[in-house]
């Protein structure tokens, strides 16, 4: 069995299209409405909701960011 294989269906939107589970930091910072420099500063300080370093770049969890924006807990 391939270690990278995930069992079960991928999350889908109402149109049946597979939803992305992450945003780039650039996409997420536009959603939040902060500058590029502030987004990277917050991400490096582990204070950008849902941001994680993946190799040499940051990815942002869609679920964590959506929860934070709706007043839920930031991951």
C-alpha positions in Angstrom: 0.0 0.0 0.0 1.3 3.5 -0.9 2.0 5.5 2.2 0.8 8.7 0.5 -2.6 7.2 -0.4 -5.5 8.4 1.6 -8.6 6.1 1.9 -12.0 7.5 1.4 -13.5 10.2 -0.8 -12.0 13.6 -1.1 -14.0 16.5 0.3 -16.2 18.0 -2.5 -18.2 21.1 -2.8 -21.9 21.2 -3.9 -20.9 21.1 -7.5 -19.0 17.8 -7.0 -15.6 19.4 -7.5 -12.8 18.4 -5.1 -12.1 21.3 -2.7 -8.5 22.3 -2.0 -7.6 21.8 1.7 -4.9 24.5 1.8 -4.3 28.0 0.5 -1.0 29.6 -0.3 0.0 32.3 2.1 -0.6 34.8 -0.6 -4.2 33.6 -1.1 -4.8 33.5 2.6 -3.5 37.0 3.3 -5.8 38.4 0.6 -8.7 36.6 2.2 -7.8 38.1 5.6 -6.9 41.5 4.2 -3.4 42.0 5.4 -0.2 43.0 3.6 2.3 40.4 2.3 4.9 41.5 4.7 2.6 41.2 7.7 1.3 37.8 6.6 4.9 36.4 6.4 5.8 38.1 9.7 2.8 36.4 11.4 3.4 33.1 9.7 7.1 33.0 10.8 5.9 33.8 14.4 3.3 31.0 14.2 0.5 33.6 14.6 -1.1 33.3 11.2 -4.2 31.1 11.6 -3.6 27.6 10.1 -0.2 28.5 8.6 2.4 25.8 8.5 5.8 25.6 6.9 6.0 23.0 4.2 9.6 22.8 2.9 10.5 26.3 1.9 7.0 27.7 1.8 4.0 28.3 3.9 0.6 26.6 3.4 -2.6 27.6 5.2 -5.2 25.1 6.3 -8.5 26.1 4.8 -10.4 24.6 7.7 -8.3 26.4 10.4 -8.5 29.8 8.6 -12.3 29.5 8.0 -12.8 28.6 11.7 -10.7 31.6 12.8 -12.6 33.9 10.5 -15.9 32.7 11.9 -14.8 33.3 15.4 -13.7 29.8 16.2 -10.4 28.5 17.5 -7.3 29.3 15.5 -5.2 26.2 14.8 
